[in-house]
Amino acid sequence: MTGQLTFRAAATLAALAAVAFAIWMTFEIGGTATTTAVDDVAQGAAALAAGVACLAAAHREPAGLGRAWSQALRRAWRLLAASAIVWGLGEGAWSYVELVQHRPVPFPSTADVGYLAAVPLMLAAVLAFPTLPVRMAARLRTLLDALIIAASLLAVSWVTVLGPMWNAAAPSASARTVALAYPMADILIATVAFSLLARPRGRGPVPMTLPAAALLCLAVADSSFLYLTTSGSHRTGNLVDLGWLAGWLLFAVTALRPVEAQAVRGPAERVSLARLCLPYALLAVAIFTYVMVQVTVHRLGPFLFGNGIALVVLVIARQLVTLVENRGLNRRLERMVQELSEREAQLETALDKEQTAAERLRAADAMKDTFLRAVSHDLRNPLTAILGVALTLERTKLELPRDKGMELLGMLVDKAHKLDRLLADLLDLNRLESATWSGRSTTSRGARSTSRWGSSSPTSTRPRSSASSRTC
């Protein structure tokens, strides 16, 4: 909870600082000299603050991560801290010449060493953040997307910045090399940023949306600086310098964000439509640039023509990779459908068994009802005979001839035995139900009991009726 509060407070302060910087640059509060000083000092301070925050993040112990991921995370933060500090030192060299020596910064200068040296460290840091492993086809698709993004940005940069700088006369080879290194670095930075945005979320412990936004801010600010410098309209204290400040503040805020305990799988890995279409959106921008060049200049030139061919080849290769992925996906879907069919067949078999068991239960229940009806009738007959004999003995007060009394007593014993057999069959019925519920078939036993009572009932009814009539 403390980490979240610190992160939110840092984000709020960074936003307020960016807004205050934008207002100061727009209205030039305090005059041109003060605005220039605020511009240089704020950019350097933001870079150094990002370096300190990244070093603190590198020494922070991430909870819930394995050793390999923890080491990779610390390495990434250290590289990012080195990049921020090197860039801050370059900005310090720029500020010293501009604010202390009060002279224009030469080109190339010591500041360019810091600015350009920070780029490979920054890209290595961002790419060093650990992520979940992916299939080879997905890696190839990600690489092709990055190449499409780079080729698209290269076309736009060639028309706006890189081409004019290439064709412009340079005082020396070193100045020309440094001048061309800046737009190439911006293309690399923007390519990595858009590739991070196109990647599925939840694949690593550090969300890469903020680092991608930071990279885009730095690339846009640097490209805008080069464009304005080429056109001769840039000066220190311009609003485009907000991009450098915002970029390093975003890196500082990212370093203060609590690290997730583990990367998220499953639905968090689903790629949104916007992320899927991001490389093709940049491709559309490049196509629009080609169209505008063809309409205005009526000639693409060798570089744009070669870059266009490379774009076509990359798009075709990207579609082939997509076809291979779709084929693999179809195979996996077919296996899943087959497994589901097998499980459905197993469920149908189990359902048939349950239905068979239910039918057996219904048959046993019907047999029980039939048996109870037969037994209830047969129970009434011996009870009626016993009651008749008892009433006869009561009326005569046992004053009967010996042979007649012995006949009534024999009938009483016979009906008592008959009643005992009926009760025994009722106990058999209870055991029959228990065996049916446990899956054992005892239908034949119940059938024999039912048939015995069904066959004995007609023969026993007539003598009991005649005996009852005699006694009554």
C-alpha positions as CSV (number, residue, x, y, z in Angstrom):
1,M,0.0,0.0,0.0
2,T,2.9,2.4,0.8
3,G,4.4,1.7,-2.6
4,Q,1.2,2.5,-4.4
5,L,0.8,5.8,-2.4
6,T,4.4,6.7,-3.3
7,F,3.8,5.9,-7.0
8,R,0.6,8.0,-7.1
9,A,2.2,10.9,-5.4
10,A,5.2,10.8,-7.8
11,A,2.9,10.6,-10.8
12,T,0.9,13.6,-9.5
13,L,4.1,15.6,-8.9
14,A,5.4,14.7,-12.4
15,A,2.2,15.8,-14.0
16,L,2.2,19.1,-12.1
17,A,5.9,19.7,-13.0
18,A,5.1,19.0,-16.7
19,V,2.2,21.4,-16.7
20,A,4.2,24.1,-14.9
21,F,7.0,23.6,-17.4
22,A,4.7,23.9,-20.4
23,I,3.2,27.1,-19.0
24,W,6.6,28.6,-18.3
25,M,7.8,27.8,-21.9
26,T,4.7,29.1,-23.5
27,F,4.5,32.5,-21.7
28,E,8.3,32.9,-21.1
29,I,7.9,33.9,-17.4
30,G,10.8,36.1,-16.3
31,G,12.1,36.7,-19.8
32,T,14.1,34.7,-22.4
33,A,17.2,34.3,-20.2
34,T,15.2,32.9,-17.2
35,T,13.1,30.7,-19.5
36,T,16.3,29.3,-21.1
37,A,17.8,28.6,-17.6
38,V,14.6,26.9,-16.4
39,D,14.5,24.8,-19.6
40,D,18.1,23.5,-19.3
41,V,18.0,23.0,-15.6
42,A,14.6,21.2,-15.6
43,Q,15.6,18.8,-18.3
44,G,18.9,17.9,-16.6
45,A,17.2,17.6,-13.2
46,A,14.5,15.3,-14.6
47,A,17.1,13.0,-16.2
48,L,19.1,12.8,-13.0
49,A,16.0,12.2,-11.0
50,A,15.1,9.3,-13.3
51,G,18.6,7.9,-12.8
52,V,18.3,8.1,-9.0
53,A,14.8,6.5,-9.1
54,C,16.1,3.7,-11.4
55,L,19.1,3.0,-9.1
56,A,16.7,2.8,-6.1
57,A,14.5,0.4,-8.1
58,A,17.6,-1.8,-8.9
59,H,18.4,-2.1,-5.2
60,R,14.8,-2.8,-4.3
61,E,14.0,-6.5,-3.5
62,P,11.2,-7.7,-5.7
63,A,8.8,-10.0,-3.9
64,G,7.4,-13.1,-5.5
65,L,9.8,-13.3,-8.4
66,G,12.4,-16.0,-9.2
67,R,16.1,-15.4,-9.1
68,A,16.5,-15.2,-12.8
69,W,13.7,-12.6,-13.2
70,S,15.0,-10.6,-10.3
71,Q,18.5,-10.4,-11.8
72,A,17.1,-9.4,-15.2
73,L,15.0,-6.8,-13.5
74,R,17.9,-5.3,-11.6
75,R,20.0,-5.3,-14.8
76,A,17.3,-3.4,-16.7
77,W,17.0,-0.8,-14.0
78,R,20.8,-0.3,-13.8
79,L,21.0,0.2,-17.6
80,L,18.2,2.6,-17.5
81,A,19.8,4.5,-14.7
82,A,23.1,4.7,-16.6
83,S,21.2,6.0,-19.7
84,A,19.4,8.7,-17.6
85,I,22.6,9.8,-15.9
86,V,24.6,9.9,-19.1
87,W,21.9,12.0,-20.8
88,G,21.8,14.2,-17.8
89,L,25.5,14.8,-18.0
90,G,25.1,15.7,-21.6
91,E,22.4,18.1,-20.7
92,G,24.8,19.5,-18.0
93,A,27.5,20.1,-20.7
94,W,24.9,21.9,-22.9
95,S,23.7,24.0,-20.0
96,Y,27.3,24.9,-19.0
97,V,28.0,26.3,-22.4
98,E,24.7,28.0,-22.8
99,L,24.2,29.4,-19.2
100,V,27.7,29.8,-17.9
101,Q,29.8,30.6,-21.0
102,H,26.9,32.5,-22.6
103,R,27.7,31.3,-26.1
104,P,25.9,29.1,-28.6
105,V,26.5,25.4,-28.2
106,P,28.8,24.2,-31.0
107,F,27.9,21.2,-33.2
108,P,29.1,18.6,-32.5
109,S,29.9,19.1,-28.9
110,T,30.5,17.2,-25.6
111,A,26.7,17.2,-25.0
112,D,26.2,15.2,-28.2
113,V,28.3,12.4,-26.7
114,G,26.0,12.1,-23.7
115,Y,22.8,12.4,-25.8
116,L,23.9,9.7,-28.3
117,A,25.5,7.4,-25.7
118,A,22.2,7.3,-23.7
119,V,20.3,5.8,-26.6
120,P,21.8,2.3,-26.7
121,L,21.8,2.1,-22.9
122,M,18.1,3.1,-22.9
123,L,17.1,0.6,-25.6
124,A,19.1,-2.2,-23.9
125,A,17.4,-1.4,-20.6
126,V,13.9,-1.5,-22.0
127,L,14.6,-4.7,-23.9
128,A,16.2,-6.3,-20.8
129,F,13.0,-6.3,-18.8
130,P,11.9,-9.9,-18.3
131,T,8.9,-11.3,-20.1
132,L,7.1,-14.6,-20.3
133,P,8.4,-17.0,-23.0
134,V,6.5,-17.2,-26.3
135,R,6.4,-19.5,-29.3
136,M,8.9,-19.1,-32.1
137,A,6.1,-18.0,-34.5
138,A,5.1,-15.3,-32.1
139,R,8.7,-14.1,-31.8
140,L,9.0,-14.0,-35.6
141,R,5.7,-12.1,-35.9
142,T,6.9,-9.6,-33.3
143,L,10.2,-9.1,-35.2
144,L,8.4,-8.5,-38.5
145,D,6.1,-6.0,-36.8
146,A,9.1,-4.2,-35.5
147,L,10.7,-4.1,-38.9
148,I,7.4,-2.9,-40.5
149,I,7.3,-0.1,-37.9
150,A,10.9,0.8,-38.4
151,A,10.6,0.9,-42.2
152,S,7.4,3.0,-42.0
153,L,9.1,5.5,-39.6
154,L,12.1,5.5,-41.8
155,A,10.0,6.6,-44.8
156,V,8.4,9.4,-42.8
157,S,11.7,10.5,-41.3
158,W,13.4,10.5,-44.7
159,V,10.8,12.9,-46.0
160,T,10.7,15.2,-43.0
161,V,14.1,15.1,-41.2
162,L,16.6,12.5,-42.4
163,G,16.4,13.3,-46.1
164,P,17.0,17.0,-45.7
165,M,19.9,16.4,-43.3
166,W,21.4,13.8,-45.7
167,N,21.2,16.3,-48.6
168,A,22.4,19.3,-46.6
169,A,26.1,20.3,-46.7
170,A,28.0,19.5,-43.6
171,P,31.1,21.3,-42.3
172,S,32.9,18.0,-41.5
173,A,32.4,14.3,-41.7
174,S,32.0,14.1,-37.9
175,A,29.3,16.7,-38.0
176,R,27.5,14.8,-40.8
177,T,27.8,11.5,-38.9
178,V,26.4,13.0,-35.7
179,A,23.6,14.8,-37.5
180,L,22.5,11.6,-39.2
181,A,22.8,9.6,-35.9
182,Y,20.1,11.6,-34.2
183,P,17.2,10.7,-36.6
184,M,18.4,7.1,-36.8
185,A,18.4,6.9,-33.0
186,D,14.9,8.5,-32.9
187,I,13.7,5.8,-35.4
188,L,15.1,3.1,-33.2
189,I,13.6,4.6,-30.1
190,A,10.1,5.0,-31.7
191,T,10.3,1.4,-33.1
192,V,11.0,-0.1,-29.7
193,A,8.2,2.1,-28.2
194,F,5.6,1.0,-30.7
195,S,6.7,-2.6,-30.4
196,L,6.1,-2.4,-26.7
197,L,2.7,-1.0,-27.2
198,A,1.8,-3.7,-29.7
199,R,2.9,-6.4,-27.2
200,P,0.2,-8.2,-25.1
201,R,-0.3,-6.9,-21.6
202,G,0.6,-8.9,-18.5
203,R,3.7,-10.6,-20.0
204,G,6.1,-9.2,-17.4
205,P,6.4,-7.9,-13.9
206,V,6.8,-4.3,-15.1
207,P,4.0,-2.8,-17.2
208,M,5.6,-1.4,-20.3
209,T,3.0,1.2,-21.2
210,L,4.7,4.0,-19.2
211,P,8.2,3.2,-20.6
212,A,6.8,3.1,-24.1
213,A,5.2,6.5,-23.6
214,A,8.5,7.8,-22.2
215,L,10.4,6.6,-25.3
216,L,7.8,8.2,-27.6
217,C,8.1,11.5,-25.8
218,L,11.9,11.5,-26.1
219,A,11.7,10.5,-29.8
220,V,9.1,13.1,-30.7
221,A,11.0,15.8,-28.8
222,D,14.3,14.9,-30.5
223,S,12.8,14.7,-34.0
224,S,11.0,18.0,-33.5
225,F,14.2,19.6,-32.4
226,L,16.0,18.3,-35.5
227,Y,13.2,19.5,-37.8
228,L,13.1,22.9,-36.2
229,T,16.9,23.1,-36.3
230,T,17.0,22.1,-40.0
231,S,14.4,24.8,-40.8
232,G,16.2,27.3,-38.6
233,S,13.3,28.1,-36.3
234,H,14.4,26.4,-33.0
235,R,15.6,28.2,-29.9
236,T,16.1,27.1,-26.3
237,G,12.9,27.5,-24.4
238,N,10.7,26.0,-27.1
239,L,7.6,24.1,-26.1
240,V,8.9,20.9,-27.9
241,D,11.4,20.6,-25.1
242,L,8.5,19.4,-22.9
243,G,9.0,16.0,-24.6
244,W,12.4,15.4,-23.0
245,L,11.1,16.5,-19.5
246,A,8.0,14.3,-19.8
247,G,10.0,11.3,-21.0
248,W,12.5,11.3,-18.1
249,L,9.7,12.0,-15.6
250,L,7.8,9.0,-17.0
251,F,10.9,6.8,-16.5
252,A,11.2,8.1,-12.9
253,V,7.5,7.3,-12.2
254,T,7.9,3.9,-13.7
255,A,10.8,3.1,-11.4
256,L,8.7,4.0,-8.4
257,R,5.8,1.8,-9.4
258,P,5.5,-1.4,-7.3
259,V,6.6,-4.5,-9.1
260,E,3.9,-7.2,-9.6
261,A,4.5,-10.5,-7.9
262,Q,4.2,-12.4,-11.1
263,A,3.3,-12.1,-14.7
264,V,-0.3,-12.6,-15.6
265,R,-1.4,-15.4,-17.9
266,G,-4.7,-16.2,-19.6
267,P,-7.2,-13.4,-20.5
268,A,-4.7,-10.7,-19.6
269,E,-2.6,-11.9,-22.6
270,R,-5.3,-11.2,-25.1
271,V,-4.2,-8.6,-27.6
272,S,-6.7,-5.8,-28.3
273,L,-7.6,-4.8,-31.9
274,A,-5.8,-1.5,-31.5
275,R,-2.5,-3.3,-30.6
276,L,-2.9,-5.6,-33.5
277,C,-3.5,-2.8,-35.9
278,L,-0.7,-0.5,-34.6
279,P,2.0,-1.7,-37.1
280,Y,-0.5,-1.3,-40.0
281,A,-1.5,2.1,-38.8
282,L,2.1,3.3,-39.1
283,L,2.2,1.5,-42.5
284,A,-0.8,3.6,-43.5
285,V,1.0,6.7,-42.5
286,A,4.0,5.6,-44.6
287,I,1.8,5.0,-47.6
288,F,0.2,8.4,-47.2
289,T,3.7,9.9,-47.1
290,Y,4.6,8.0,-50.3
291,V,1.4,9.3,-52.0
292,M,2.1,12.9,-50.9
293,V,5.7,12.7,-52.2
294,Q,4.5,11.3,-55.5
295,V,1.8,14.0,-55.9
296,T,4.0,16.9,-54.9
297,V,7.5,15.9,-56.2
298,H,6.4,13.3,-58.9
299,R,9.4,11.2,-58.0
300,L,10.1,8.9,-55.0
301,G,13.8,8.7,-55.3
302,P,16.0,5.6,-54.9
303,F,15.9,5.5,-51.1
304,L,12.1,5.7,-50.8
305,F,11.7,3.2,-53.7
306,G,14.0,0.7,-51.9
307,N,12.3,1.3,-48.6
308,G,8.9,0.8,-50.3
309,I,10.0,-2.6,-51.7
310,A,11.3,-3.6,-48.3
311,L,7.9,-2.7,-46.8
312,V,6.1,-4.8,-49.3
313,V,8.4,-7.8,-48.6
314,L,7.9,-7.4,-44.9
315,V,4.2,-7.2,-45.1
316,I,4.1,-10.4,-47.3
317,A,6.3,-12.2,-44.8
318,R,4.1,-11.0,-42.0
319,Q,1.1,-12.4,-43.7
320,L,2.9,-15.7,-44.3
321,V,3.7,-15.9,-40.6
322,T,0.1,-15.2,-39.8
323,L,-1.0,-18.0,-42.1
324,V,1.4,-20.4,-40.3
325,E,0.1,-19.3,-37.0
326,N,-3.5,-19.7,-38.1
327,R,-2.7,-23.2,-39.4
328,G,-1.2,-24.2,-36.1
329,L,-4.2,-22.6,-34.3
330,N,-6.6,-24.7,-36.6
331,R,-4.7,-27.8,-35.7
332,R,-5.0,-27.0,-32.0
333,L,-8.7,-26.3,-32.4
334,E,-9.2,-29.6,-34.2
335,R,-7.5,-31.5,-31.4
336,M,-9.6,-29.6,-28.9
337,V,-12.8,-30.5,-30.9
338,Q,-11.7,-34.1,-31.0
339,E,-11.1,-34.2,-27.3
340,L,-14.4,-32.6,-26.7
341,S,-16.1,-35.1,-29.0
342,E,-14.5,-38.0,-27.0
343,R,-15.6,-36.4,-23.7
344,E,-19.1,-36.0,-25.2
345,A,-19.1,-39.7,-26.1
346,Q,-18.0,-40.6,-22.6
347,L,-20.7,-38.4,-21.2
348,E,-23.3,-40.0,-23.4
349,T,-22.1,-43.5,-22.3
350,A,-22.3,-42.4,-18.7
351,L,-25.8,-41.0,-19.3
352,D,-26.9,-44.2,-20.9
353,K,-25.7,-46.1,-17.9
354,E,-27.5,-43.7,-15.6
355,Q,-30.7,-44.1,-17.7
356,T,-30.3,-47.9,-17.6
357,A,-29.9,-47.6,-13.8
358,A,-33.0,-45.3,-13.6
359,E,-35.0,-47.8,-15.6
360,R,-34.0,-50.6,-13.3
361,L,-35.0,-48.4,-10.4
362,R,-38.4,-47.7,-12.0
363,A,-38.8,-51.5,-12.7
364,A,-37.9,-52.3,-9.1
365,D,-40.3,-49.6,-7.9
366,A,-43.1,-51.0,-10.1
367,M,-42.3,-54.5,-8.9
368,K,-42.4,-53.3,-5.3
369,D,-45.8,-51.7,-5.9
370,T,-47.2,-54.9,-7.4
371,F,-45.7,-57.0,-4.6
372,L,-47.2,-54.7,-1.9
373,R,-50.6,-54.9,-3.5
374,A,-50.4,-58.7,-3.6
375,V,-49.0,-58.9,0.0
376,S,-51.6,-56.5,1.4
377,H,-54.3,-58.7,0.0
378,D,-52.7,-61.8,1.3
379,L,-52.1,-60.2,4.7
380,R,-55.8,-59.5,5.1
381,N,-56.8,-63.1,4.4
382,P,-54.9,-64.8,7.3
383,L,-55.8,-62.0,9.6
384,T,-59.5,-62.4,8.8
385,A,-59.3,-66.2,9.3
386,I,-57.4,-65.7,12.6
387,L,-60.0,-63.2,13.8
388,G,-62.8,-65.5,12.8
389,V,-61.4,-68.4,14.7
390,A,-60.8,-66.2,17.8
391,L,-64.4,-64.9,17.6
392,T,-65.8,-68.4,17.3
393,L,-63.8,-69.5,20.4
394,E,-65.0,-66.4,22.3
395,R,-68.7,-67.0,21.5
396,T,-68.6,-70.7,22.4
397,K,-66.4,-70.0,25.4
398,L,-64.3,-73.0,24.4
399,E,-67.3,-75.4,24.8
400,L,-66.8,-77.2,21.5
401,P,-66.4,-80.8,20.6
402,R,-62.7,-81.9,20.7
403,D,-62.4,-82.6,17.0
404,K,-64.0,-79.2,16.2
405,G,-61.7,-77.4,18.6
406,M,-58.6,-79.1,17.2
407,E,-59.7,-78.2,13.7
408,L,-60.0,-74.5,14.7
409,L,-56.7,-74.5,16.5
410,G,-55.0,-76.1,13.4
411,M,-56.5,-73.5,11.2
412,L,-55.2,-70.8,13.6
413,V,-51.7,-72.2,13.5
414,D,-51.8,-72.5,9.7
415,K,-52.8,-68.9,9.3
416,A,-50.2,-67.7,11.8
417,H,-47.5,-69.6,9.7
418,K,-48.9,-68.0,6.6
419,L,-48.7,-64.5,8.2
420,D,-45.0,-65.2,9.3
421,R,-44.1,-66.1,5.7
422,L,-45.6,-62.9,4.4
423,L,-43.6,-60.8,6.9
424,A,-40.4,-62.6,5.8
425,D,-41.2,-61.7,2.2
426,L,-41.6,-58.1,3.3
427,L,-38.1,-58.2,4.7
428,D,-36.8,-59.7,1.4
429,L,-38.4,-56.7,-0.4
430,N,-36.4,-54.3,1.8
431,R,-33.2,-56.2,1.0
432,L,-34.2,-56.1,-2.7
433,E,-34.4,-52.3,-2.7
434,S,-31.0,-52.0,-0.9
435,A,-29.4,-54.2,-3.5
436,T,-30.9,-52.2,-6.4
437,W,-29.5,-48.9,-5.0
438,S,-26.1,-50.4,-4.7
439,G,-26.1,-51.6,-8.3
440,R,-26.7,-55.3,-7.7
441,S,-29.4,-57.0,-9.7
442,T,-31.9,-58.8,-7.4
443,T,-34.8,-58.7,-9.8
444,S,-35.1,-62.5,-10.0
445,R,-35.5,-62.8,-6.3
446,G,-38.3,-60.3,-6.1
447,A,-39.9,-61.9,-9.2
448,R,-39.8,-65.3,-7.4
449,S,-41.4,-63.8,-4.3
450,T,-44.0,-62.0,-6.3
451,S,-44.8,-65.1,-8.4
452,R,-45.0,-67.2,-5.3
453,W,-47.5,-64.8,-3.7
454,G,-49.4,-64.4,-7.0
455,S,-49.7,-68.2,-7.4
456,S,-50.5,-68.9,-3.8
457,S,-53.1,-66.2,-3.4
458,P,-55.9,-67.8,-5.4
459,T,-55.4,-71.2,-3.9
460,S,-55.3,-69.9,-0.3
461,T,-58.2,-67.5,-0.7
462,R,-60.8,-70.2,-1.3
463,P,-60.1,-72.3,1.8
464,R,-59.9,-69.3,4.0
465,S,-63.1,-68.1,2.7
466,S,-64.8,-71.4,3.3
467,A,-63.2,-71.6,6.8
468,S,-64.3,-68.2,7.6
469,S,-67.8,-68.9,6.5
470,R,-67.8,-72.0,8.5
471,T,-66.5,-70.3,11.6
472,C,-68.7,-67.4,11.2
